[in-house]
Amino acid sequence: MTCKILIATNNKGKARELYELLNRIPFELVTLADVGITTQVEETGETFDENARIKARAYAAASGLLTLADDSGLEVEVLGGEPGIKSARYAGENASDSDRVNLLLSKLKEVPREKRNARFKCVIAISTPTGEIAVTAGECRGLIGFEPKGKNGFGYDPIFFFPELGKTMAELPSEVKGQISHRAHAARQVPDILRRPPFACQD
């Protein structure tokens, strides 16, 4: 018997990254579609941590599977942490990545380079069907660029610039992003969680 872990996201870009980051854990990774779950869990928390926990517990209870949920987003210092937990809904419920990027750039139109500090944050929560939970977090820091650059990414990746690399997140090869991104830092701690009860494979 192979133990399964549900990757609880409908975001295709996020799911792809999590599959790449977690491909060596001794679990079969399954999606919401694989287990026939179509309901959306409302993110009512006020922090990334709270929302990750809400999603992990709800989808674990619904599926009966060990479940991993990620809540992540972008915080821009000069905007007081916007878009923060509203990163995916920043320009409205049905907005595109381009809509969100353009809105953010418009808000930073008059802001000089030295004041465009930002960070990506990610919290991963892992829940058992009975509600035991473990949480891990990661972040990475950079600047918001003046225009989108790069095609290898999603969300705000094309405007998140690493000064030390001279590239945006979306200009980085996947293997580099998989070492330095906020999601990579959070995911690095997942194997340790999955080696201990009650999260370890019990087959």
Secondary structure as the mmCIF struct_conf table of DSSP 4:
data_model
#
loop_
_struct_conf.conf_type_id
_struct_conf.id
_struct_conf.beg_label_comp_id
_struct_conf.beg_label_asym_id
_struct_conf.beg_label_seq_id
_struct_conf.end_label_comp_id
_struct_conf.end_label_asym_id
_struct_conf.end_label_seq_id
STRN STRN1 LYS A 4 ILE A 7
HELX_RH_AL_P HELX_RH_AL_P1 LYS A 12 LEU A 21
TURN_TY1_P TURN_TY1_P1 LEU A 22 ARG A 24
BEND BEND1 ILE A 25 PHE A 27
STRN STRN2 GLU A 28 THR A 31
TURN_TY1_P TURN_TY1_P2 LEU A 32 GLY A 36
HELX_LH_PP_P HELX_LH_PP_P1 THR A 39 GLU A 42
BEND BEND2 GLU A 46 THR A 47
HELX_RH_AL_P HELX_RH_AL_P2 PHE A 48 SER A 63
BEND BEND3 GLY A 64 LEU A 65
STRN STRN3 LEU A 66 VAL A 76
HELX_RH_3T_P HELX_RH_3T_P1 GLU A 77 LEU A 79
TURN_TY1_P TURN_TY1_P3 GLY A 80 GLY A 81
STRN STRN4 PRO A 83 PRO A 83
HELX_RH_3T_P HELX_RH_3T_P2 GLY A 84 ARG A 89
TURN_TY1_P TURN_TY1_P4 TYR A 90 ALA A 91
TURN_TY1_P TURN_TY1_P5 GLU A 93 ASN A 94
HELX_RH_AL_P HELX_RH_AL_P3 ASP A 97 LYS A 107
TURN_TY1_P TURN_TY1_P6 LEU A 108 GLU A 110
HELX_RH_3T_P HELX_RH_3T_P3 ARG A 113 LYS A 115
STRN STRN5 ASN A 117 SER A 127
TURN_TY1_P TURN_TY1_P7 PRO A 129 THR A 130
STRN STRN6 ILE A 133 ILE A 144
BEND BEND4 PHE A 146 GLU A 147
BEND BEND5 LYS A 151 ASN A 152
TURN_TY1_P TURN_TY1_P8 GLY A 155 TYR A 156
HELX_RH_3T_P HELX_RH_3T_P4 ASP A 157 ILE A 159
STRN STRN7 PHE A 160 PHE A 162
TURN_TY1_P TURN_TY1_P9 PRO A 163 GLY A 166
STRN STRN8 LYS A 167 THR A 168
HELX_RH_3T_P HELX_RH_3T_P5 MET A 169 GLU A 171
BEND BEND6 LEU A 172 LEU A 172
HELX_RH_AL_P HELX_RH_AL_P4 SER A 174 ILE A 180
BEND BEND7 SER A 181 SER A 181
HELX_RH_AL_P HELX_RH_AL_P5 HIS A 182 ALA A 187
TURN_TY1_P TURN_TY1_P10 ARG A 188 GLN A 189
HELX_RH_AL_P HELX_RH_AL_P6 VAL A 190 ILE A 193
TURN_TY1_P TURN_TY1_P11 LEU A 194 ARG A 195
BEND BEND8 ARG A 196 ARG A 196
TURN_TY1_P TURN_TY1_P12 PRO A 197 PHE A 199
BEND BEND9 ALA A 200 ALA A 200
#
